[in-house]
Amino acid sequence: MNFQAIKAIYLSEMARMFRTAVQSIVAPVLSTSLYFVIFGSAIGSRISEIDGITYGAFIVPGLIMLSIMTESISNSSFAIYFPRFIGTIFEVLSAPVSWVEVVLGYVGAAATKSVIIGTIIFITANFFVDIDIAHPFVALLFLVLTSFSFCLFGFILGVWADGWEKLTIIPVLVIMPLTFLGGTFYSISMLPEAWQKISLFNPIVYLISGFRWSFYEHSDVAVGLSIGATVGFLVACLLVVRWIFKTGYRLRT
């Protein structure tokens, strides 16, 4: 394992985050704070509780997941697309490093950014509502698994995209709607029975539900199933990334 190569890629990507701190950190925290003001205060004042949890506190796990997923995809897709765009990716491919080391560098840095943002948003949420984490280690597990899973997905998106506009197609047209329909602002038990069954085909439901369980021991699906779905998505993304490097799909052209 070439740890020097991993360190070089990792530190380079982390340095970019601090150079663009307003875009990388301030913007997602500010937008999430607006969600708290609008949904937590304005709408929350009209909704007393959901299963014994105040509405403002109930939406915290969903908002953290919303930010983590969008930022993970954005950071990792840009991280691999930009070297492809300017041609420096060939320097990485010609270096004596394996695909595992390249992915650990790029995806590891993007996932670190996502965990930092998730932590900052959690701290920010405490200024709006009182939050207790019933199972902190499970919460950390979901935080890390989700960050790495969606960073890998973003990496795949960055390789697939052949133009800047394609970097936003999947996050805007697919991930964002699925997140809003995945129980970010409500429990799917509040939906009609038919829509509850349909919601179970939304993979985001399992991520948000499991993460919410780690806070309040309340979930729409079994926490074991949530962890299994998250790990399954992570493994699937890893297999796709391995195939990309093995075949050179859109990396060598």
C-alpha positions in Angstrom: 0.0 0.0 0.0 1.5 3.3 -1.1 0.5 5.5 1.8 2.6 8.4 0.4 0.4 8.5 -2.7 -2.8 8.4 -0.6 -1.5 11.2 1.6 -0.6 13.4 -1.3 -4.1 13.1 -3.0 -5.9 13.4 0.4 -4.0 16.5 1.5 -4.4 18.1 -1.9 -8.2 17.6 -1.8 -8.5 18.8 1.8 -6.5 21.9 1.0 -9.1 22.7 -1.7 -11.8 22.6 0.9 -10.1 25.2 3.1 -9.4 27.4 0.0 -13.1 27.4 -0.7 -14.4 27.4 2.8 -17.4 29.6 2.0 -18.7 27.2 -0.6 -17.6 24.0 1.1 -18.6 24.7 4.7 -20.5 27.9 5.2 -23.0 27.4 2.3 -24.4 24.0 3.4 -24.5 25.0 7.1 -26.4 28.2 6.2 -28.9 26.4 3.9 -29.6 23.8 6.7 -30.1 26.6 9.2 -32.7 28.1 6.9 -34.5 24.7 6.9 -34.6 24.8 10.7 -36.0 28.3 10.6 -38.7 27.5 8.0 -39.6 23.9 8.9 -38.6 23.7 12.5 -40.1 27.1 13.6 -42.8 28.0 11.0 -44.2 24.6 10.3 -43.0 23.0 13.6 -45.2 25.5 15.5 -48.2 23.9 13.9 -47.1 20.3 14.5 -46.7 19.4 18.1 -45.0 16.1 18.1 -44.3 13.0 16.0 -44.3 9.8 18.1 -43.4 11.8 21.2 -40.6 13.8 19.5 -40.9 17.5 18.9 -41.0 18.3 15.2 -37.9 20.5 15.3 -35.9 17.7 16.8 -37.5 15.1 14.6 -36.2 16.6 11.4 -32.6 17.0 12.6 -31.3 13.5 11.4 -33.0 14.0 8.1 -31.5 17.4 7.5 -28.0 16.1 8.4 -28.5 13.2 6.0 -29.7 15.6 3.3 -26.6 17.7 3.6 -24.2 14.8 3.8 -25.6 13.1 0.7 -25.6 16.2 -1.5 -22.2 17.4 -0.3 -20.6 13.9 -0.6 -21.8 13.6 -4.2 -20.8 17.2 -5.1 -17.3 17.0 -3.5 -16.3 13.6 -4.9 -17.7 14.1 -8.4 -15.9 17.4 -8.8 -12.7 15.9 -7.3 -12.4 13.3 -10.1 -14.0 15.3 -12.9 -11.7 18.3 -12.7 -8.5 16.3 -13.2 -10.2 14.6 -16.2 -11.2 18.0 -17.5 -7.7 19.6 -17.4 -5.9 16.3 -18.2 -4.0 15.8 -15.0 -5.8 12.5 -14.4 -3.2 10.9 -16.7 -0.4 11.8 -14.2 -2.3 9.9 -11.5 -3.0 6.9 -13.8 0.6 6.7 -14.9 1.9 6.8 -11.3 2.8 3.5 -9.5 -0.4 3.5 -7.5 -3.3 1.1 -7.5 -7.0 2.0 -8.0 -7.5 1.4 -4.2 -5.0 4.0 -3.3 -6.4 6.5 -5.8 -10.0 6.0 -4.5 -8.8 6.2 -0.8 -7.2 9.5 -1.5 -10.1 11.1 -3.4 -13.0 9.5 -1.7 -11.4 9.6 1.7 -10.9 13.4 1.5 -14.5 13.9 0.2 -15.9 11.7 3.0 -13.9 13.6 5.6 -15.4 16.8 4.4 -18.9 15.3 4.6 -18.3 14.1 8.2 -17.0 17.6 9.2 -20.1 19.2 7.6 -22.4 16.8 9.3 -20.8 17.4 12.7 -21.0 21.2 12.2 -24.7 21.0 11.2 -25.4 18.8 14.3 -23.7 21.5 16.5 -25.7 24.2 14.7 -28.9 22.3 15.3 -28.4 22.4 19.0 -28.9 26.2 18.9 -32.4 25.6 17.5 -33.6 22.5 19.4 -32.6 20.2 22.2 -31.1 17.0 20.9 -30.0 13.8 22.6 -28.3 10.9 20.8 -29.5 7.6 22.2 -26.8 5.5 20.4 -23.9 7.7 19.4 -21.8 4.9 18.0 -24.6 3.8 15.7 -25.0 7.4 14.7 -21.3 7.7 13.9 -21.5 4.4 11.9 -24.4 5.7 9.7 -22.6 9.0 9.3 -19.4 7.4 8.1 -21.1 4.7 5.9 -23.3 7.2 4.3 -20.5 9.6 3.6 -18.3 7.0 2.0 -21.2 5.4 0.1 -22.3 8.7 -1.5 -18.7 9.8 -2.1 -18.1 6.6 -4.1 -21.4 7.3 -5.9 -20.2 10.8 -6.6 -16.9 9.5 -7.8 -18.8 7.3 -10.3 -20.8 10.3 -11.4 -17.7 12.3 -11.9 -16.2 9.7 -14.2 -19.4 9.2 -16.1 -20.0 12.9 -16.7 -18.7 14.3 -20.0 -19.7 17.9 -19.3 -20.2 20.2 -16.3 -24.0 20.1 -16.6 -24.1 16.3 -16.1 -22.5 16.7 -12.7 -25.8 18.2 -11.5 -28.3 16.0 -13.3 -28.4 13.1 -10.9 -28.2 15.1 -7.7 -30.9 17.5 -8.7 -33.3 15.2 -10.6 -32.8 12.0 -8.6 -31.1 12.3 -5.2 -32.9 15.5 -4.1 -36.4 14.3 -4.8 -35.7 10.9 -3.3 -34.4 12.6 -0.2 -37.4 14.8 0.3 -39.6 11.8 -0.3 -37.5 9.6 2.0 -38.8 10.8 5.3 -36.6 13.9 5.8 -39.4 16.0 7.1 -41.9 13.4 8.2 -42.4 9.8 9.2 -43.6 7.5 6.4 -46.1 6.1 8.9 -48.0 9.3 8.4 -48.7 8.4 4.8 -51.6 6.3 3.5 -50.9 2.6 3.6 -50.4 2.3 -0.2 -47.8 5.1 -0.2 -46.0 3.6 2.8 -45.4 0.5 0.8 -44.2 2.5 -2.2 -41.8 4.5 0.0 -40.1 1.2 1.0 -38.6 1.1 -2.6 -36.9 4.4 -1.9 -33.3 3.6 -0.7 -33.0 6.9 1.1 -35.8 5.9 3.5 -33.4 3.2 5.0 -30.6 5.7 5.5 -32.7 8.4 7.2 -34.7 5.9 9.2 -31.6 4.2 10.6 -29.9 7.5 11.4 -33.0 8.8 13.1 -33.2 5.6 15.2 -29.7 6.3 16.5 -31.1 9.6 17.9 -34.5 8.7 19.2 -34.9 4.9 18.8 -37.7 5.7 16.4 -37.5 4.3 12.8 -39.8 3.5 9.9 -37.9 0.3 9.1 -35.7 -2.1 11.2 -32.3 -0.6 12.0 -30.6 -3.8 11.0 -32.2 -3.5 7.5 -31.1 0.1 7.3 -27.5 -0.9 8.0 -27.7 -3.8 5.6 -29.0 -1.5 2.8 -26.3 1.1 3.4 -23.5 -1.5 3.4 -25.1 -3.1 0.2 -25.0 0.3 -1.5 -21.4 0.9 -0.4 -20.3 -2.5 -1.8 -22.2 -2.0 -5.1 -20.4 1.4 -5.6 -17.0 -0.2 -4.8 -17.6 -2.9 -7.4 -18.5 -0.3 -10.0 -15.4 1.8 -9.2 -13.2 -1.3 -9.5 -14.7 -2.0 -12.9 -14.1 1.6 -14.0 -10.4 1.3 -13.2 -10.1 -2.2 -14.6 -11.6 -1.2 -18.0 -10.4 2.4 -18.0 -13.9 3.6 -18.7 -13.7 7.3 -19.5 -10.5 7.6 -17.6 -8.1 6.9 -20.5 -9.9 9.0 -23.1 
